[in-house]
Amino acid sequence: MYAYNPDFNGVSFRIKVLGRNCRCVITAEALQDHYEAEGDSKEALESAFAENGEEIMTIAESMAHEGIEYDAELPFIIYSSDLD
């Protein structure tokens, strides 16, 4: 399940990390730069995630397993620079 997140201007989704649910967001900039989102509208961002969600979730899981720190109260955010 994924959804546009206006608070972080991106798309929110969840992954499992060490048996726990982890909230994640991929930013509009990352979706535009790396997944061909055409603009930053809700529809454009959700469409780009729909087409590339499996890869995006795999990247998020890999980053989380690499020990990148995140605050459980806030989502784990994937920025464009994380994908370079």
Secondary structure, DSSP 4 states (H G I P E B T S, - for coil): -EEEETTTTEEEEEEEETTEEEEEEEEHHHHHHHH---SSSHHHHHHHHHHHHHHHHHHHHHHHHTT----TTS-EEE-GGGG-
